[in-house]
Every structure is written in C-alpha cells, then in structure tokens.
C-alpha cells in the first residue's frame, strides 16, 4: 500500500465521514486502490454524496455529466489530485 499524502488523508476522512463508513479507518484506505466495485466498494449513490461533500468542503462542483468522472473517481489519489487542482477553499 502506498503512503497517503496529507491532502489524501484529509479527503479520506471526508469520505469516511460523509458516507458513514463506520468500519473503515481513513488511514487504512490505499490511495491507489479503486474506490468503486472491488476496491472500497462504493456505488453511484456514494459518488453523488461524496461529490456534494467535496463541493461544500472545497468550494467547487463535481458534475455528473463530466466525461472524466471515471478517471477522477478512480482512486483516492486521483480524486485528491483533482480536488487540489480545483479547490477554492
């Protein structure tokens, strides 16, 4: 497992908190593992809830019609990089 950066750790905490993943330790999320399906096991509803939480915390919208969403939400590392590049807060 790769080491989380500070930004990835912050995002992992937001992910666990916003999705009520009580059995998941944010520090134990592999930043390169898939967030959906076989990885963390998130689904499309989780993606919507996470997008809303990211919007509130970081001040920008993740749009459901974005063709890059599969890449953006591929892993904690990919999502964190996108957040860091687009955040306004």
Residue pairs with C-beta under 8 A, 6 or more apart in sequence:
1 30
1 32
1 33
2 30
2 31
2 32
2 77
3 31
4 12
4 27
4 29
4 31
4 76
5 31
5 80
7 80
7 83
7 84
8 31
8 76
8 77
8 80
9 26
9 27
11 54
11 76
11 79
11 80
11 83
12 26
12 27
12 29
12 31
12 76
13 26
14 50
14 53
14 54
14 57
15 21
15 26
15 29
15 50
15 53
15 76
16 24
16 25
16 26
16 29
17 53
18 49
18 50
18 52
18 53
19 42
19 46
19 49
19 50
24 40
29 40
29 76
30 76
31 75
31 76
31 77
31 80
32 75
32 76
32 77
33 39
33 40
33 75
33 76
34 40
34 74
34 75
35 42
35 73
35 74
35 75
35 76
35 79
36 42
36 43
36 47
36 73
39 75
42 50
47 69
47 73
48 64
51 61
51 62
51 64
54 60
54 62
54 83
55 61
55 62
57 89
58 83
58 86
58 87
58 88
58 89
59 87
59 88
59 89
60 86
60 87
60 88
62 69
62 72
62 82
63 69
66 72
71 78
72 78
72 79
72 82
73 79
